[in-house]
Amino acid sequence: MRTRALMLVLCSMTAACAPSMHGGNMPRPLPTLPALERAAPAVVGMSPALGATLDSIMAAGVAGGAAPGAELAVGRYGRIVYMKGFGQLDPQLEPAPPNDSTLWDMASLTKVTATTTAAMLLYDDGKLDINRPVSFYLPEFNAPDKAGITVRMLLEHSSGFISGANLWRTMRGRPPFLQAINARPLAYTPGDSSIYSDWNFILTGMIVERITGMREDEFLQQRAWGPLGMKDTGFNPLATGPLPPDSDCTAALGMATPARLARIAPTEVDTVYRHRHIHGIVHDENSCALLGVAGHAGLFTSARDLAVLAQMLLNEGEYGGTRILRSGTVTRWTSRQNRFSSRGLGWDTPSARSSAGRYFGPRSFGHTGFTGTSIWIDPEKGLFVILLTNRVNPTRANMKVEPLRRAVADAAQSAILDAPLLDWSSRR
């Protein structure tokens, strides 16, 4: 009954029907649009009840303290079927509900939406060989125990590094960070296992900068964000020029304007490093010590811009008539790479108790960010789900966003009426 109802909806709303071999009418697959448009869920084979379901989940999540504010975007086949903000950016400030242009601190989504994208571009250019040792690109990375670490291992989080350390306590800038990472002992034999480590992407970002001769954000603006029309995306959103090289990200606070601050979601009340409520500068301390532009954290963007990036990846490297990546590159980098982890190259894939919920299949890919951000993309169903929150406001101890991530992912997948709903959670 549900399938028949879907056929009637699709036929009436999109005229996407053709005679079947049995003489009846069956919906054709809906073509993906070259650029995002708004559409009702039924247009893309999703339940008309999706909006009400997501409204209920999100309202309950914010009311329950998952985050002060949140923005959720769901798209399929090049149509945005849901994009809505909830709560307030900060209960202590003048009421400011989130919207599709609110700027959020991406935290570790920087690793995939910025640094991995930059690495993919250089890979396509033939300038980055991910099977070369890191020392080929960063000769200062020359400790004997690290000679076998390749760029691929950085991208897979199989390099041997510990998860990270508070280098920000004593260091500022790239050379001291590189020297410290080079000097620290490894936690395991490179290539044998996997520990998620910020150091992998601090180094990857440095490699991007060494190859291109420019800051990572400058390269991405030139090759990705600009061509894709992503106007809200960048590092140091308060800065109107370069920061002093002997400073940290707090130097950008002197360039703040009320209008700019009003667009940005505040994060944590920092009582250890910056000694302020973090607003308009990166939450991550190591990124701040690296002047706010780093391979592992520091990116700010909006739901509407991140939806463009997600659709570009679903289109296998092309968006709005502009191709920035080869189609085979997207498939290769977003696929699981080894037997001992869920990692692709930069990107993650669903795993047990994943923030992707139960129904994102094995070809899906995504990532999460410490501040409460997440993105999951299902190429088999043409679907993306983006959840942006500032769950660390006012404290990082708040972990209530985890069930919210899974709930919205499950609701989006459950709303798809033209494909089987398979529970992958026990098979990962």
C-alpha positions in Angstrom: 0.0 0.0 0.0 2.8 2.4 0.9 4.6 1.7 -2.4 1.5 2.2 -4.4 0.8 5.5 -2.7 4.3 6.7 -3.4 3.9 5.9 -7.1 0.7 8.0 -7.2 2.4 10.9 -5.4 5.4 10.8 -7.7 3.3 10.6 -10.9 1.1 13.4 -9.9 3.8 15.8 -8.6 6.7 15.1 -11.1 5.2 13.4 -14.1 8.0 10.9 -13.7 6.0 7.8 -14.8 6.5 5.4 -17.6 4.7 2.2 -18.7 6.2 -0.8 -17.0 6.8 -4.2 -18.5 3.6 -5.3 -16.8 1.5 -2.6 -18.4 1.2 -0.4 -15.2 2.9 2.9 -14.3 6.1 2.9 -12.3 8.1 5.9 -11.1 11.4 6.6 -13.0 14.4 7.5 -10.8 14.2 11.2 -10.3 17.2 13.0 -12.0 19.6 14.9 -9.7 19.5 18.6 -10.2 22.8 20.3 -11.1 22.3 22.8 -8.2 20.3 22.7 -5.0 16.6 23.7 -5.0 14.0 23.5 -2.3 11.3 20.9 -2.7 8.7 19.0 -0.7 9.8 15.6 0.6 7.3 13.8 -1.6 8.9 15.1 -4.8 12.0 13.0 -4.0 10.3 9.9 -2.8 10.2 10.8 0.9 7.3 10.8 3.3 5.3 14.0 3.5 5.4 13.6 7.3 9.2 14.0 7.3 9.0 17.7 8.3 6.7 17.1 11.3 8.8 14.2 12.4 12.0 16.2 12.3 10.4 19.2 14.0 9.4 17.0 16.9 12.8 15.3 17.3 14.7 18.6 17.1 12.4 20.5 19.4 12.6 17.7 22.0 16.4 17.6 21.6 17.0 21.3 22.1 14.4 21.4 25.0 16.2 18.5 26.6 19.5 20.3 26.6 21.3 18.7 23.6 22.4 22.2 22.5 21.3 25.8 22.9 20.9 26.1 19.1 20.8 23.8 16.1 20.3 23.8 12.4 19.3 20.7 10.5 19.4 20.2 6.7 18.2 17.2 4.8 18.6 16.8 1.0 17.9 14.2 -1.6 18.5 14.2 -5.4 19.7 17.8 -5.4 16.6 19.0 -3.5 16.7 20.4 0.0 13.6 19.0 1.6 14.2 20.3 5.1 16.3 23.1 6.5 15.4 24.6 9.8 16.9 26.2 12.9 15.9 25.5 16.6 16.6 27.2 19.9 18.8 30.2 20.5 22.5 30.6 19.7 23.0 31.5 23.4 20.4 31.9 26.1 22.4 34.7 27.7 22.5 36.9 24.6 19.7 38.8 22.8 17.4 36.2 21.2 19.0 34.9 18.0 17.5 31.8 16.5 19.7 29.9 14.1 19.1 30.0 10.4 20.6 28.6 7.2 23.3 31.3 7.1 24.4 31.0 10.8 28.1 30.3 11.1 29.1 27.3 13.2 32.4 26.1 14.4 32.9 22.9 12.5 35.6 21.4 14.8 36.7 18.1 13.3 34.4 18.5 10.3 37.3 20.7 9.2 39.3 17.5 8.6 36.9 16.3 5.8 35.2 19.4 4.5 38.4 21.4 4.3 41.6 19.4 4.5 40.5 16.2 2.8 39.0 18.3 0.0 42.3 20.1 -0.4 44.2 16.8 -0.4 41.8 15.4 -3.0 42.4 18.4 -5.3 46.1 18.0 -5.1 45.8 14.3 -5.6 43.8 15.0 -8.8 46.5 17.5 -9.8 49.2 14.9 -9.5 50.9 16.9 -6.9 50.1 14.7 -3.9 51.1 11.0 -3.8 49.4 9.6 -0.7 51.7 6.6 -0.7 54.9 8.7 -0.2 56.3 9.2 3.3 55.3 12.3 5.1 59.0 13.3 5.1 58.9 13.7 1.3 56.7 16.7 1.8 57.9 17.8 5.3 61.6 17.1 5.5 61.7 18.3 9.1 59.5 15.3 10.0 62.6 13.1 10.2 62.6 11.0 13.4 63.7 7.4 12.7 60.6 5.9 14.1 58.4 7.9 11.8 60.2 7.2 8.5 57.6 4.7 7.4 54.6 7.0 8.0 52.9 7.8 4.7 50.3 10.4 3.8 47.8 7.6 3.4 48.4 6.6 7.0 47.6 10.2 8.1 44.4 10.2 6.1 43.4 6.7 7.5 44.4 7.6 11.1 46.7 4.6 11.1 50.0 6.6 11.5 50.9 5.4 15.0 50.2 8.7 16.8 48.5 9.1 20.1 45.2 10.9 19.9 46.8 14.3 20.6 48.2 16.5 23.3 47.8 20.0 24.6 50.6 21.5 22.6 48.9 24.9 22.9 50.0 25.3 26.5 53.6 26.1 25.4 53.7 26.5 21.6 52.5 28.9 18.9 52.8 28.4 15.2 53.6 25.6 12.8 57.3 25.0 13.2 57.1 24.3 17.0 54.0 22.0 16.5 55.8 20.0 13.7 58.9 19.7 15.9 56.9 18.5 18.9 54.9 15.9 16.9 58.1 14.7 15.3 59.7 14.2 18.8 56.8 12.4 20.5 57.0 8.6 20.7 54.5 6.6 18.7 51.7 4.7 20.4 51.7 1.7 17.9 53.4 0.5 14.7 52.3 2.6 11.8 49.8 0.8 9.5 48.9 -1.9 12.1 46.0 -0.3 13.8 44.1 2.9 14.1 43.8 5.7 16.7 41.9 8.8 15.7 44.4 11.7 16.1 44.3 15.4 15.4 48.0 15.2 14.7 47.3 13.3 11.4 45.4 16.3 10.0 47.6 19.0 11.5 50.3 17.4 9.4 48.1 16.9 6.4 47.2 20.6 6.5 50.9 21.5 6.6 51.5 19.2 3.6 48.8 21.0 1.7 50.4 24.3 2.5 53.9 23.1 1.7 52.8 21.9 -1.8 50.7 24.9 -2.7 52.9 27.6 -1.1 49.8 29.2 0.4 47.6 28.9 3.5 45.1 26.1 3.4 42.2 28.5 3.4 43.6 30.6 0.5 44.0 27.4 -1.6 40.5 26.2 -0.8 39.0 29.6 -1.6 40.7 29.5 -4.9 40.0 25.9 -5.9 36.8 24.9 -4.1 34.8 27.4 -2.1 34.9 30.2 -4.6 34.1 28.0 -7.7 31.2 26.3 -5.8 29.7 29.6 -4.6 30.3 28.9 -0.9 30.2 32.4 0.5 29.9 31.6 4.2 32.9 29.3 4.5 36.4 30.0 5.9 38.7 30.2 8.9 38.9 33.1 11.4 35.5 34.6 10.5 36.1 37.8 12.5 39.5 38.5 10.8 39.7 41.3 8.2 43.3 40.5 7.4 46.2 38.2 8.4 46.8 37.7 12.1 50.2 38.6 13.6 52.5 35.5 13.3 53.5 35.6 17.0 49.9 35.6 18.2 47.1 33.1 18.4 43.5 33.1 17.2 42.4 35.6 19.9 44.0 38.4 17.8 40.9 38.2 15.6 38.8 39.4 18.4 40.1 43.0 17.9 38.6 42.9 14.4 35.1 41.9 15.6 32.0 43.8 14.6 28.5 43.3 16.2 27.0 42.3 12.9 29.6 39.6 12.3 29.3 38.3 15.9 25.6 38.1 15.6 25.9 35.5 12.8 28.2 33.2 14.7 27.2 30.5 17.2 29.1 30.9 20.5 30.8 27.8 22.0 32.4 27.0 25.3 33.1 29.2 28.4 36.9 28.7 28.4 38.3 28.9 31.9 41.7 27.5 31.1 43.2 29.1 27.9 41.3 32.1 26.5 39.4 32.9 29.8 36.3 34.0 28.1 33.1 32.8 26.4 34.4 31.6 23.0 32.5 33.5 20.3 33.8 34.1 16.8 37.1 32.3 17.3 37.9 28.6 17.0 37.0 26.4 20.0 39.9 24.0 19.6 42.9 25.1 21.6 45.6 23.7 19.3 44.0 25.2 16.3 43.9 28.6 18.1 47.6 28.3 18.8 48.1 27.7 15.1 46.5 31.1 14.3 43.0 29.5 13.8 43.9 27.9 10.4 44.8 24.3 10.9 44.2 21.0 9.2 42.2 19.4 12.0 39.9 22.2 13.2 39.1 25.9 12.7 36.6 26.0 9.8 33.4 28.0 10.2 30.5 27.5 7.7 26.8 27.5 7.4 24.2 24.8 6.7 23.5 26.2 3.2 27.2 26.1 2.3 27.7 22.7 3.7 24.7 21.4 1.8 26.5 22.6 -1.4 29.6 20.6 -0.5 27.5 17.5 0.3 25.7 17.7 -3.0 29.0 18.2 -4.9 30.2 14.9 -3.3 26.9 13.2 -4.2 27.4 14.5 -7.8 30.9 12.8 -7.7 32.9 16.1 -7.7 30.6 18.5 -9.7 28.1 21.1 -8.7 26.2 23.7 -10.6 28.1 23.0 -13.8 31.5 23.3 -12.1 33.6 20.2 -11.6 36.3 20.4 -9.0 37.1 16.7 -8.4 37.2 13.6 -10.6 34.3 11.3 -10.0 36.5 8.3 -9.3 38.4 10.3 -6.7 35.3 10.9 -4.6 34.4 7.2 -4.7 37.9 6.1 -3.8 38.4 8.5 -0.9 35.1 7.9 0.7 35.3 4.1 0.7 36.6 2.1 3.7 40.3 1.5 3.3 41.4 -1.3 5.7 40.2 -4.2 7.8 40.8 -2.7 11.2 38.9 0.6 11.2 35.9 2.3 9.6 38.0 5.0 8.0 38.1 6.0 4.4 40.7 8.6 3.3 39.8 11.5 5.6 36.2 10.5 5.7 34.6 8.0 8.1 32.0 5.3 7.3 29.3 4.0 9.6 30.3 1.8 12.4 28.8 0.3 15.5 26.8 2.9 17.6 27.6 5.3 14.8 26.2 8.9 14.8 24.8 7.8 11.3 22.2 5.7 13.1 21.0 2.3 11.9 20.2 2.8 8.2 23.1 4.5 6.5 24.6 1.6 4.5 28.2 0.6 4.0 28.8 2.9 1.0 27.8 5.9 3.2 30.3 8.3 4.5 30.5 11.2 7.0 32.1 12.7 10.0 31.4 14.4 13.3 32.8 17.5 15.1 33.5 18.0 18.8 31.4 21.1 18.9 28.3 19.1 18.0 28.4 19.1 14.2 27.9 16.1 11.9 27.4 15.2 8.3 26.3 11.9 6.7 26.0 11.2 3.0 24.4 8.1 1.4 25.4 8.0 -2.3 23.1 4.9 -3.0 20.0 6.9 -2.0 21.2 10.4 -3.0 20.8 11.6 0.6 22.6 13.9 3.0 21.8 14.8 6.6 23.6 17.8 8.2 23.2 18.6 11.8 25.0 21.7 13.2 24.9 22.5 16.9 26.9 24.3 19.5 26.5 21.6 22.1 29.6 22.7 24.0 27.9 26.0 25.0 28.6 26.5 27.8 30.5 23.3 28.6 32.0 20.4 26.7 30.6 18.0 29.4 27.3 18.0 27.6 27.0 14.8 25.5 23.3 14.8 24.8 23.8 15.5 21.1 24.8 11.9 20.5 21.2 10.4 20.5 20.0 13.4 18.6 22.4 12.7 15.8 21.2 9.1 15.5 17.5 10.1 15.8 17.6 12.6 12.9 19.6 10.2 10.7 17.2 7.4 11.3 14.2 9.6 10.7 15.6 10.8 7.3 16.3 7.3 6.2 13.0 6.0 7.4 11.2 8.7 5.4 12.5 7.2 2.1 9.7 5.3 0.5 11.2 4.1 -2.7 14.1 2.0 -1.3 14.3 -0.8 1.2 14.9 0.3 4.8 17.7 -2.0 6.0 19.1 -2.0 9.5 22.9 -2.2 9.1 23.8 -1.6 12.8 24.3 -5.3 13.6 26.5 -5.9 10.4 29.1 -3.3 11.0 
